[in-house]
Amino acid sequence: AFDKMSSLENLIPVINKVQDVFSAVGSGSVDLPQIVVVGSQSSGKSSVLESLVGRDFLPRGSGIVTRRPLVLQLINVPKDDHGAKAGPEEWGEFLHKPGEMYTDFTKIRDEIVLDTDRIAGSSKSKCISSVPIHLKIYSSRVVTLTLVDLPGMTRVPVGEQPNNIETQLRTLILEYISRPSAVILAVTAANTDLANSDALQLARHVDPEGTRTVGVLTKLDLMDRGTDAVDVLSGKLYPLKLGFIALVNRSQQDIISEKPVSAAIAAESKFFGSHPVYSRFLSRCGTAVLANTLHRLLMQHIRNALPNLKTQLQNLLTQTQQQLSQYGDPLLDGASSRGALLLQLLTRFSAAYRDAIDGRLTDGATVELYGGARINYIFHDKFSSFLGRLNPLDGLSQNDIRTALRNATGPRNSLFVPEAAFELLVKRQVSRLLEPSLQCIDLVFEELQRIVSQLEAKELSRFSVLRERVLSVVNQLLQRCRTPAKDMVEHILNIEMAFVNTSHPDFIGSDYAMSQVLSKLGDEKAQQRIQQHQQQQQLQQQQGQHAQSPVSQQSMYPPPQMATSVGGLPAVIPPITASSRPAVAPSTLGTHISSNSSVRQDDAVRVPSTLRPSITPSDKERFESELIQSLLVSYFNIVRKNVLDAVPKAVMHFLVIKSKSDVQNDLVARLYKEELFDELLAESVETASRRKACQQMLDVLLRANSILADVRDQTRY
């Protein structure tokens, strides 16, 4: 049992050491078990702390005196450890002034005031700060404890206090007492109504079950005559699982007359021992009872928190080790090993680049698409989707097709659909595939640059000059690889436009296209004749004429007249009807014009500077336009399919695969030179200091983790 208690006694100093480390490095990532003291300004909170220490050391005055959290570590030092001649019996040390001992507790009070003003501003401003002051007090008269004294609660701003002082104080207090690892010491004056206690209200807000709250009743000697705190101490009025402890503070006159704290504690003991009521509750009364209770509760709380604390330390250890690995091993920084270090960094970067493209990197594998997966997204979700949405006839109007057909026939009227017009229009539409294909290359190029920028942050953050040189070399490599990739894509499109293969097995062919167009036009013509017939019948019915329509069933569906196809493309010979004959009788142009005196002859023979097809196309032009469109769509789909297959292959071969295979060779050839070792591996002072601090943090965490593991093993049943 003695060994078990001895092991538990070691817990508080260990937690104090870990707390000092975290405070020194400015880290609060681990919630350490501690006792947090809360209360209003007039509750006697400062007197409670001074009673536990046995000395006057806290600032006093009106308004908010404690304007920063005070982390107070009480460390019991037996007299046998140092002897009377070896050093002082009790002293204080501040974390912000390491190695400086304060044997005069008046100077401790002055230093608290000075450091508070340094962080929170002058005392006139009454501003508060969440940055804590860390104070250790070594004495043979204290019980080993760790307490956090917080500013006292106030509701109404006084003097130069900010208007939201209550909100600021409440936020600061809740930040500390909300942690599950905190034991709350709620200080309330016994001569006030517990229902109005700020400390108990805040404690109930974060600890509604009262499992980690200790109530402290101060100023019992000032209660009205005939009243007592028996109902509170017995847990009837305000139940707390850890109960209440009653104290008697020094009066204001005692403080002014500088009555020693030890004398006040003796008077307190005499008061409770001789009181007719409180003498029956001595186990819940007095400063000594409070100190021993808090010591016991803190040890139990630390023991209960050990598993979670161990887990937090392990996580922090892992993070620190990862951070230290990024700063590199200082053993490789010697002149004889610089070449090996540089080659190792270049090799590691090149391997990471290849792994990122091939999908072998595990960092962030479940968070977002990365590396080669993003390149795949560009090929299939961007490039393929965009080309699939392209309309083969976009940017090509009926007038464009008719103009191309007319221009392809030259000075003669064509009996057949000219193939030259079809090839001209095909090349025009196929050329539209070039721009998105080149954009696909640029997107992949940018993605490779993105991979490089993410990799350099992990591997080369230690050496700024080397990082810049590696980025420059790799970007130049990507630029060199992008040029042949673009040339190849342009060749692919030029090859498709160089020879229009109308014999392709997937091409629709002239016969099938012609049958489709004839069917479409025939259906449209028949529909028009039916509509005309219906309109004529309605007109006859309105006029009372019941004669049969002159339009016969046969005239409604005239068979198209078609010539045989020549050269693989169909030709159409429109029927010659009266309506298709010239309106002017055969005669010379001059003779015909001279018969109309209102028209000048020079105006009649003048040719416009710009000629376009007529607004209303003839039946022959409509047929040819529909046929060309059908053939264009078929051939464009063939070329689009080829481009969708060939462009990603070209990008992978000339850009992605080429950069993967050449990245390490280029880096070594350009950077692995002995005369560049010192320049490339020049480490900044900031990086070196960070690595040193990180290493120190890691050492402390390893020691704390080892001590906690030993203590846990010794205290296990």
C-alpha distance (Angstrom), angle and dihedral (degrees) to the residues before:
residue distance angle dihedral
A1 . . .
F2 3.79 . .
D3 3.83 91.0 .
K4 3.78 89.8 48.4
M5 3.82 92.0 52.3
S6 3.79 90.4 45.0
S7 3.79 89.9 55.0
L8 3.79 90.8 49.0
E9 3.80 89.9 50.5
N10 3.80 88.3 60.2
L11 3.79 92.4 58.0
I12 3.79 97.6 76.8
P13 3.85 95.6 51.4
V14 3.79 89.5 47.4
I15 3.80 91.6 51.5
N16 3.81 89.0 47.0
K17 3.79 91.2 54.2
V18 3.79 92.5 49.3
Q19 3.79 89.5 47.0
D20 3.81 90.7 52.4
V21 3.79 90.5 51.6
F22 3.77 93.5 50.6
S23 3.79 91.6 46.3
A24 3.80 92.2 49.5
V25 3.80 93.1 52.7
G26 3.80 93.1 39.5
S27 3.79 94.5 -117.7
G28 3.79 124.2 141.1
S29 3.77 98.2 170.0
V30 3.84 93.5 118.5
D31 3.80 119.3 64.0
L32 3.79 104.9 -139.4
P33 3.81 121.2 -161.9
Q34 3.81 110.5 -104.1
I35 3.80 141.9 149.5
V36 3.81 113.9 -109.0
V37 3.80 117.8 -157.5
V38 3.82 116.2 -149.4
G39 3.79 131.9 172.5
S40 3.77 144.4 123.2
Q41 3.78 122.9 -78.0
S42 3.81 94.0 -98.8
S43 3.79 98.0 41.8
G44 3.83 96.6 96.8
K45 3.79 94.6 -111.0
S46 3.82 94.8 146.5
S47 3.81 91.6 49.9
V48 3.81 89.7 54.0
L49 3.79 91.9 54.9
E50 3.79 93.4 45.5
S51 3.80 89.4 50.0
L52 3.80 90.1 54.5
V53 3.82 90.5 50.3
G54 3.81 95.3 38.5
R55 3.82 92.6 -136.8
D56 3.81 139.6 85.7
F57 3.78 106.8 -111.6
L58 3.83 109.1 130.5
P59 3.82 124.6 95.2
R60 3.78 115.8 -108.1
G61 3.77 134.2 -163.0
S62 3.79 144.1 102.1
G63 3.80 124.7 -48.7
I64 3.78 121.4 3.9
V65 3.80 107.5 -7.5
T66 3.82 98.6 160.5
R67 3.81 101.5 61.2
R68 3.80 98.5 160.0
P69 3.81 132.2 43.8
L70 3.80 111.0 -94.9
V71 3.81 114.3 -149.4
L72 3.79 101.8 -156.8
Q73 3.79 117.6 -167.8
L74 3.80 113.5 -168.3
I75 3.80 111.2 -161.7
N76 3.77 121.1 -171.1
V77 3.80 112.0 -137.8
P78 3.81 113.6 -175.4
K79 3.82 115.4 -137.4
D80 3.79 91.6 -120.5
D81 3.83 89.8 64.1
H82 3.80 95.2 68.8
G83 3.81 109.6 6.3
A84 3.77 126.7 -141.0
K85 3.79 96.0 -78.7
A86 3.80 99.2 39.6
G87 3.84 96.8 70.2
P88 3.80 146.7 -45.2
E89 3.77 120.3 -41.7
E90 3.79 93.5 -133.0
W91 3.76 134.0 10.9
G92 3.79 143.5 154.4
E93 3.82 134.5 -124.4
F94 3.79 130.5 -166.4
L95 3.78 120.9 -145.8
H96 3.81 91.1 -138.3
K97 3.83 88.6 56.5
P98 3.80 104.3 43.4
G99 3.79 117.3 -165.7
E100 3.81 94.9 15.5
M101 3.81 113.4 119.2
Y102 3.81 122.1 -153.9
T103 3.81 112.3 -157.3
D104 3.79 92.7 164.6
F105 3.81 106.9 74.2
T106 3.80 90.5 -160.8
K107 3.79 87.6 66.1
I108 3.79 89.1 50.3
R109 3.81 88.1 57.7
D110 3.81 90.8 48.2
E111 3.82 92.1 49.5
I112 3.81 90.9 51.3
V113 3.81 89.2 53.9
L114 3.82 93.3 46.1
D115 3.80 95.2 47.9
T116 3.81 90.8 45.2
D117 3.80 90.5 53.9
R118 3.80 90.1 46.6
I119 3.81 93.4 57.9
A120 3.81 105.4 23.9
G121 3.81 99.2 32.2
S122 3.77 130.7 -111.7
S123 3.78 120.6 -28.7
K124 3.80 90.1 -111.5
S125 3.79 91.7 67.6
K126 3.83 92.3 53.9
C127 3.81 89.4 -152.5
I128 3.80 119.3 156.4
S129 3.80 131.6 -140.9
S130 3.80 133.1 -160.0
V131 3.83 92.4 -144.1
P132 3.82 104.9 109.0
I133 3.79 129.8 -135.1
H134 3.81 113.1 -134.4
L135 3.80 116.5 -147.4
K136 3.80 128.5 173.7
I137 3.78 121.1 -162.9
Y138 3.79 118.5 -165.7
S139 3.80 116.2 -162.7
S140 3.76 141.9 139.8
R141 3.80 89.4 -133.2
V142 3.83 98.1 60.2
V143 3.77 131.6 81.3
T144 3.81 114.0 -126.6
L145 3.79 104.8 -98.0
T146 3.78 141.7 144.4
L147 3.81 115.4 -141.8
V148 3.80 133.0 175.0
D149 3.79 113.2 -151.6
L150 3.81 111.3 -157.3
P151 3.82 128.4 -165.4
G152 3.79 113.7 -84.9
M153 3.79 118.9 -101.0
T154 3.80 119.2 -105.6
R155 3.78 130.9 175.8
V156 3.80 105.7 -165.2
P157 3.84 121.3 52.9
V158 3.80 111.5 -124.2
G159 3.78 127.5 -161.1
E160 3.80 112.0 -27.6
Q161 3.78 95.0 -9.0
P162 3.83 113.8 130.8
N163 3.79 117.1 -101.6
N164 3.80 92.0 -116.6
I165 3.80 94.8 50.2
E166 3.81 91.6 123.5
T167 3.82 91.6 54.5
Q168 3.81 91.9 47.0
L169 3.80 92.6 50.8
R170 3.78 93.3 45.4
T171 3.82 91.9 50.3
L172 3.81 91.9 48.9
I173 3.81 93.8 48.5
L174 3.80 93.7 46.1
E175 3.80 90.0 51.1
Y176 3.81 89.3 63.7
I177 3.81 103.9 34.1
S178 3.82 94.5 44.0
R179 3.80 90.8 70.7
P180 3.82 110.9 99.1
S181 3.81 89.0 -138.3
A182 3.82 92.7 63.5
V183 3.82 124.2 97.5
I184 3.81 107.4 -150.8
L185 3.81 118.2 -137.5
A186 3.82 102.6 -163.3
V187 3.81 109.5 -164.0
T188 3.83 117.5 -159.9
A189 3.80 130.9 168.6
A190 3.80 111.3 -116.3
N191 3.81 92.1 -140.0
T192 3.84 91.3 64.4
D193 3.78 132.2 73.5
L194 3.81 111.4 -90.1
A195 3.81 89.4 -146.0
N196 3.81 88.3 67.7
S197 3.81 96.1 45.5
D198 3.81 110.5 130.4
A199 3.80 91.5 -161.0
L200 3.80 94.9 53.3
Q201 3.82 92.5 44.6
L202 3.80 92.5 53.2
A203 3.81 91.5 44.0
R204 3.81 92.1 51.7
H205 3.83 89.4 49.3
V206 3.83 92.2 62.2
D207 3.84 99.0 23.0
P208 3.81 106.1 36.5
E209 3.82 92.7 164.8
G210 3.80 92.7 51.9
T211 3.82 93.0 -130.8
R212 3.81 96.3 136.7
T213 3.81 102.7 28.1
V214 3.82 124.4 102.3
G215 3.79 115.6 -166.4
V216 3.80 119.6 -143.3
L217 3.81 121.0 -163.9
T218 3.79 113.8 -160.1
K219 3.81 132.8 -174.1
L220 3.80 95.2 31.8
D221 3.79 88.9 157.6
L222 3.81 89.8 62.5
M223 3.80 96.8 57.8
D224 3.80 117.1 119.0
R225 3.78 114.8 -86.4
G226 3.76 110.7 -93.9
T227 3.81 94.1 28.2
D228 3.79 130.4 95.2
A229 3.80 141.8 173.3
V230 3.79 97.4 -117.6
D231 3.83 93.5 118.9
V232 3.80 90.0 52.3
L233 3.81 95.0 46.7
S234 3.80 91.5 47.5
G235 3.82 91.6 51.4
K236 3.78 96.3 -117.7
L237 3.80 99.4 115.1
Y238 3.81 101.0 38.3
P239 3.82 113.8 8.6
L240 3.80 118.0 -145.5
K241 3.78 121.5 170.2
L242 3.82 90.2 -138.7
G243 3.80 91.7 43.1
F244 3.82 133.8 -146.6
I245 3.82 129.8 -67.2
A246 3.81 121.3 -154.9
L247 3.82 123.8 -139.2
V248 3.79 138.8 178.9
N249 3.80 114.1 -142.0
R250 3.76 130.5 -155.4
S251 3.77 112.4 -92.3
Q252 3.78 122.6 -119.7
Q253 3.81 88.4 -104.6
D254 3.81 89.7 53.7
I255 3.80 90.0 52.9
I256 3.82 92.6 47.8
S257 3.80 91.5 48.7
E258 3.83 88.8 46.8
K259 3.77 94.8 -122.3
P260 3.82 107.1 -172.3
V261 3.76 116.8 -106.9
S262 3.79 90.5 -128.4
A263 3.81 89.9 58.1
A264 3.80 90.0 48.7
I265 3.81 90.9 52.1
A266 3.82 90.1 50.5
A267 3.82 90.0 50.5
E268 3.81 89.5 48.4
S269 3.81 91.1 52.8
K270 3.79 90.6 49.1
F271 3.83 91.0 49.3
F272 3.80 94.7 54.1
G273 3.81 94.5 40.0
S274 3.80 93.6 53.6
H275 3.79 98.2 37.9
P276 3.81 112.8 109.7
V277 3.82 92.9 -138.9
Y278 3.80 107.4 27.9
S279 3.80 93.1 47.2
R280 3.81 85.9 77.4
F281 3.86 90.6 56.6
L282 3.80 100.5 47.7
S283 3.81 89.8 133.1
R284 3.82 87.5 65.8
C285 3.80 99.5 39.3
G286 3.79 135.7 79.2
T287 3.78 141.8 36.7
A288 3.80 93.5 -90.1
V289 3.80 90.4 54.9
L290 3.81 90.1 49.5
A291 3.82 92.8 49.9
N292 3.79 94.3 48.8
T293 3.82 92.1 43.7
L294 3.79 92.7 51.2
H295 3.80 91.3 46.0
R296 3.80 91.2 52.2
L297 3.82 93.7 44.2
L298 3.79 92.3 48.2
M299 3.80 92.4 51.6
Q300 3.80 91.4 48.2
H301 3.78 91.1 46.0
I302 3.79 91.7 50.1
R303 3.78 90.7 49.0
N304 3.81 91.9 50.8
A305 3.78 90.6 46.9
L306 3.82 94.5 49.0
P307 3.84 97.4 95.2
N308 3.78 93.3 50.9
L309 3.80 91.5 41.2
K310 3.79 89.8 51.3
T311 3.81 90.4 52.6
Q312 3.78 92.2 49.2
L313 3.80 91.2 49.7
Q314 3.80 91.1 50.0
N315 3.80 91.1 52.1
L316 3.79 90.9 47.8
L317 3.79 90.0 48.4
T318 3.79 91.3 53.1
Q319 3.80 92.2 48.9
T320 3.80 92.1 47.5
Q321 3.79 92.4 49.1
Q322 3.80 90.9 50.6
Q323 3.78 90.7 48.8
L324 3.79 91.5 48.7
S325 3.80 91.2 50.2
Q326 3.81 89.2 58.6
Y327 3.81 90.5 57.0
G328 3.81 90.2 54.9
D329 3.76 135.0 -134.8
P330 3.82 112.7 -57.0
L331 3.82 90.0 -152.8
L332 3.80 89.2 73.8
D333 3.78 94.2 55.2
G334 3.80 95.7 86.0
A335 3.80 119.5 113.1
S336 3.82 92.4 -111.8
S337 3.77 92.4 55.0
R338 3.81 101.3 41.5
G339 3.78 92.5 96.8
A340 3.78 92.0 51.4
L341 3.81 90.8 46.8
L342 3.81 92.6 49.9
L343 3.80 93.0 47.6
Q344 3.80 90.1 47.7
L345 3.81 91.9 52.2
L346 3.81 93.4 47.6
T347 3.80 92.2 46.9
R348 3.79 92.1 47.5
F349 3.79 91.7 49.2
S350 3.81 92.6 48.5
A351 3.79 92.0 48.7
A352 3.80 91.0 48.9
Y353 3.82 90.0 50.7
R354 3.79 91.7 53.1
D355 3.79 92.4 44.3
A356 3.80 91.4 51.0
I357 3.80 91.0 55.0
D358 3.80 94.3 43.1
G359 3.81 93.2 47.1
R360 3.78 97.4 -114.3
L361 3.81 97.2 123.5
T362 3.80 112.7 104.0
D363 3.83 99.7 -166.8
G364 3.79 109.2 109.1
A365 3.82 91.9 -5.9
T366 3.80 91.4 145.1
V367 3.81 98.7 38.5
E368 3.80 106.0 62.5
L369 3.80 143.3 -19.7
Y370 3.76 111.1 -76.3
G371 3.79 140.3 -178.3
G372 3.79 115.4 -25.1
A373 3.81 91.7 12.1
R374 3.79 89.4 63.2
I375 3.82 90.4 50.5
N376 3.79 88.6 52.7
Y377 3.80 88.1 50.6
I378 3.81 89.9 53.8
F379 3.81 92.4 51.7
H380 3.79 98.8 45.9
D381 3.78 108.6 21.9
K382 3.80 98.5 36.0
F383 3.80 112.3 22.6
S384 3.80 98.9 31.4
S385 3.78 92.9 42.0
F386 3.80 92.8 49.8
L387 3.79 94.4 48.9
G388 3.80 90.3 45.7
R389 3.80 90.1 57.4
L390 3.81 93.9 51.2
N391 3.80 112.7 113.3
P392 3.83 109.4 -137.0
L393 3.82 89.8 -140.9
D394 3.81 98.5 46.2
G395 3.78 111.4 133.6
L396 3.82 91.8 13.9
S397 3.80 116.9 107.4
Q398 3.81 130.2 -172.3
N399 3.79 89.5 -106.2
D400 3.82 90.4 54.0
I401 3.80 90.3 54.1
R402 3.83 93.8 45.6
T403 3.80 90.6 47.4
A404 3.80 91.4 50.8
L405 3.81 90.7 48.9
R406 3.79 93.2 49.6
N407 3.81 92.9 46.5
A408 3.81 91.6 49.2
T409 3.84 92.0 58.5
G410 3.77 95.8 56.4
P411 3.82 116.9 -160.2
R412 3.81 93.6 -18.8
N413 3.77 132.0 78.0
S414 3.78 108.9 -113.1
L415 3.78 122.9 -121.4
F416 3.81 90.4 -171.6
V417 3.80 135.7 40.0
P418 3.82 104.0 -95.3
E419 3.80 115.2 -122.4
A420 3.82 90.4 -151.0
A421 3.80 89.9 67.7
F422 3.81 91.3 49.8
E423 3.84 92.8 51.0
L424 3.80 91.7 46.0
L425 3.79 92.6 53.0
V426 3.83 92.9 42.9
K427 3.80 92.4 54.5
R428 3.78 90.9 47.5
Q429 3.80 92.6 54.0
V430 3.81 95.4 41.0
S431 3.81 90.8 53.5
R432 3.81 87.7 65.8
L433 3.82 88.3 72.3
L434 3.81 92.7 65.2
E435 3.81 99.1 74.2
P436 3.84 97.5 52.6
S437 3.81 89.2 44.7
L438 3.80 91.0 56.0
Q439 3.79 90.0 45.3
C440 3.80 88.4 55.6
I441 3.80 89.1 58.0
D442 3.82 91.3 50.0
L443 3.80 91.7 50.4
V444 3.80 92.1 51.9
F445 3.80 89.8 45.5
E446 3.82 90.8 53.6
E447 3.79 90.4 47.3
L448 3.79 91.5 54.2
Q449 3.79 89.2 50.4
R450 3.79 88.5 51.1
I451 3.81 90.4 53.5
V452 3.80 90.3 51.2
S453 3.81 93.2 50.0
Q454 3.81 91.9 51.5
L455 3.79 93.6 46.7
E456 3.79 95.4 50.3
A457 3.79 91.6 57.3
K458 3.80 89.7 60.7
E459 3.78 102.5 40.7
L460 3.79 107.2 25.8
S461 3.81 106.5 32.1
R462 3.79 87.9 107.4
F463 3.83 94.8 65.6
S464 3.80 115.6 43.1
V465 3.83 96.3 -172.5
L466 3.80 93.1 48.4
R467 3.80 90.2 47.5
E468 3.80 92.0 54.8
R469 3.81 92.6 46.4
V470 3.81 93.0 49.0
L471 3.80 90.9 49.7
S472 3.78 90.6 49.4
V473 3.82 94.3 49.0
V474 3.80 94.3 46.8
N475 3.81 93.1 46.0
Q476 3.80 90.3 51.4
L477 3.80 89.1 50.0
L478 3.80 91.1 51.7
Q479 3.80 90.5 48.4
R480 3.80 90.9 52.7
C481 3.79 91.2 48.7
R482 3.78 93.6 47.5
T483 3.81 93.9 58.5
P484 3.86 97.0 62.5
A485 3.80 89.4 41.3
K486 3.81 90.5 57.8
D487 3.80 91.1 44.0
M488 3.78 90.3 52.5
V489 3.81 93.0 49.8
E490 3.79 90.5 49.9
H491 3.83 89.0 50.0
I492 3.81 89.8 51.5
L493 3.80 91.9 55.1
N494 3.81 92.7 42.0
I495 3.81 89.9 51.7
E496 3.80 90.6 52.4
M497 3.80 90.6 50.6
A498 3.81 94.9 42.2
F499 3.80 94.6 70.1
V500 3.80 124.1 22.7
N501 3.79 102.2 -154.0
T502 3.81 105.5 -155.0
S503 3.80 88.5 172.6
H504 3.79 92.6 66.7
P505 3.82 110.0 132.6
D506 3.80 91.4 -127.0
F507 3.80 94.0 49.7
I508 3.78 112.8 111.4
G509 3.81 93.4 -129.3
S510 3.79 129.8 -139.7
D511 3.80 97.9 -91.6
Y512 3.78 96.0 52.7
A513 3.80 92.5 41.8
M514 3.80 91.2 49.8
S515 3.80 92.8 50.5
Q516 3.79 90.2 51.2
V517 3.79 92.9 49.8
L518 3.81 93.5 45.8
S519 3.77 90.7 50.3
K520 3.78 91.2 49.5
L521 3.80 94.9 47.0
G522 3.80 92.2 43.0
D523 3.76 91.3 53.7
E524 3.78 91.2 49.3
K525 3.85 92.1 48.5
A526 3.76 92.9 47.9
Q527 3.75 91.1 50.2
Q528 3.79 90.7 51.7
R529 3.82 92.1 51.4
I530 3.79 92.0 48.5
Q531 3.78 89.9 52.2
Q532 3.81 91.2 49.0
H533 3.80 90.6 49.3
Q534 3.79 92.3 50.3
Q535 3.77 91.9 48.7
Q536 3.83 90.6 50.3
Q537 3.81 91.7 50.3
Q538 3.79 91.5 50.5
L539 3.79 90.4 50.3
Q540 3.81 91.9 50.4
Q541 3.80 91.4 49.3
Q542 3.77 90.9 52.2
Q543 3.85 90.8 51.6
G544 3.81 91.6 47.3
Q545 3.76 93.0 -114.7
H546 3.77 114.7 138.8
A547 3.77 97.3 -179.9
Q548 3.79 115.7 134.6
S549 3.80 117.0 -98.7
P550 3.80 114.2 -97.7
V551 3.77 90.2 -137.9
S552 3.75 106.7 96.9
Q553 3.77 124.9 -151.3
Q554 3.75 89.8 -111.7
S555 3.81 93.8 54.6
M556 3.79 89.7 54.5
Y557 3.78 92.7 63.5
P558 3.80 109.0 34.5
P559 3.80 113.8 179.9
P560 3.76 113.7 -114.4
Q561 3.76 116.1 -110.5
M562 3.74 112.2 -133.8
A563 3.76 136.8 174.9
T564 3.75 123.1 -140.9
S565 3.82 116.8 -86.1
V566 3.73 119.4 -101.2
G567 3.78 124.9 -158.6
G568 3.78 93.7 2.5
L569 3.85 94.6 -60.6
P570 3.80 123.8 95.9
A571 3.78 124.7 -117.1
V572 3.76 127.8 -151.5
I573 3.81 128.0 -151.7
P574 3.77 107.6 -165.1
P575 3.81 115.9 -141.0
I576 3.78 116.5 -98.2
T577 3.78 110.0 -122.0
A578 3.72 135.2 163.5
S579 3.77 89.9 -97.7
S580 3.78 92.0 54.9
R581 3.84 94.5 53.2
P582 3.80 118.7 99.4
A583 3.79 114.0 -87.0
V584 3.80 91.4 -139.1
A585 3.77 122.3 71.2
P586 3.79 117.1 -116.2
S587 3.75 105.0 -80.8
T588 3.73 140.4 119.8
L589 3.78 116.7 -72.7
G590 3.76 92.8 -122.7
T591 3.80 94.1 51.1
H592 3.78 92.5 50.1
I593 3.78 94.0 48.7
S594 3.78 94.1 45.7
S595 3.79 90.1 60.9
N596 3.81 89.2 67.2
S597 3.75 108.3 65.6
S598 3.85 93.6 -171.1
V599 3.84 94.3 67.1
R600 3.77 123.8 71.1
Q601 3.75 115.5 -133.3
D602 3.84 96.4 -136.1
D603 3.83 90.1 54.2
A604 3.78 91.7 51.8
V605 3.79 95.6 54.9
R606 3.83 96.4 41.3
V607 3.87 113.5 114.0
P608 3.84 117.2 -141.8
S609 3.80 116.7 -117.0
T610 3.85 90.8 -124.3
L611 3.78 122.3 38.8
R612 3.80 124.9 -168.0
P613 3.80 132.3 172.0
S614 3.76 117.9 -86.2
I615 3.77 117.6 -84.7
T616 3.80 94.7 -117.4
P617 3.82 112.1 53.6
S618 3.76 121.0 -140.5
D619 3.79 122.4 -121.3
K620 3.78 89.8 -100.9
E621 3.83 92.2 52.0
R622 3.77 91.9 47.7
F623 3.78 91.5 52.2
E624 3.79 93.6 47.8
S625 3.83 92.4 47.2
E626 3.78 92.9 50.8
L627 3.79 91.0 47.4
I628 3.82 93.1 50.0
Q629 3.81 90.9 49.0
S630 3.79 92.5 52.1
L631 3.79 91.7 49.6
L632 3.82 92.0 45.8
V633 3.79 93.4 53.1
S634 3.79 91.8 49.6
Y635 3.79 95.8 49.0
F636 3.83 94.1 41.3
N637 3.80 90.1 55.8
I638 3.82 89.6 53.2
V639 3.80 92.4 52.0
R640 3.81 92.3 43.7
K641 3.79 90.2 54.6
N642 3.81 90.5 50.5
V643 3.81 92.4 48.8
L644 3.81 92.9 48.0
D645 3.78 88.4 56.0
A646 3.80 100.6 39.1
V647 3.83 103.1 42.6
P648 3.85 97.7 59.6
K649 3.82 88.8 46.2
A650 3.79 90.9 52.3
V651 3.81 92.1 47.2
M652 3.79 92.3 49.4
H653 3.81 93.9 46.9
F654 3.79 101.3 42.9
L655 3.82 100.7 30.8
V656 3.81 115.0 19.4
I657 3.82 102.8 31.9
K658 3.80 92.7 36.8
S659 3.82 93.0 52.3
K660 3.82 90.8 47.1
S661 3.78 93.2 52.8
D662 3.82 96.2 42.7
V663 3.81 103.3 38.4
Q664 3.80 97.3 89.2
N665 3.81 94.1 41.3
D666 3.80 91.3 50.9
L667 3.80 93.6 47.0
V668 3.79 93.4 48.8
A669 3.80 93.9 43.8
R670 3.81 93.6 48.8
L671 3.82 102.2 35.8
Y672 3.79 110.2 22.5
K673 3.80 96.2 89.2
E674 3.77 123.7 128.7
E675 3.79 93.4 -134.1
L676 3.84 89.1 58.3
F677 3.81 97.8 49.5
D678 3.80 96.5 91.8
E679 3.80 93.3 44.4
L680 3.80 96.7 45.8
L681 3.80 96.2 43.2
A682 3.78 96.4 45.0
E683 3.80 104.2 132.8
S684 3.79 120.5 -152.5
V685 3.79 119.9 -118.0
E686 3.79 89.0 -122.1
T687 3.80 92.4 57.3
A688 3.79 92.2 47.9
S689 3.81 92.0 50.3
R690 3.80 91.5 47.6
R691 3.79 91.2 51.5
K692 3.80 90.5 49.3
A693 3.82 92.4 49.6
C694 3.79 90.6 45.5
Q695 3.80 91.1 50.9
Q696 3.80 91.2 49.6
M697 3.78 90.5 49.3
L698 3.78 90.4 50.1
D699 3.82 92.0 50.7
V700 3.79 92.3 50.9
L701 3.79 92.4 47.1
L702 3.79 91.0 50.2
R703 3.81 91.2 51.3
A704 3.81 92.8 46.1
N705 3.78 91.2 47.1
S706 3.79 91.2 50.2
I707 3.82 92.7 48.8
L708 3.80 92.4 47.9
A709 3.80 90.6 49.9
D710 3.82 91.4 51.0
V711 3.78 93.3 47.5
R712 3.78 91.8 48.2
D713 3.78 91.4 51.0
Q714 3.83 92.4 49.3
T715 3.80 94.1 48.0
R716 3.78 94.6 47.9
Y717 3.79 115.0 111.9
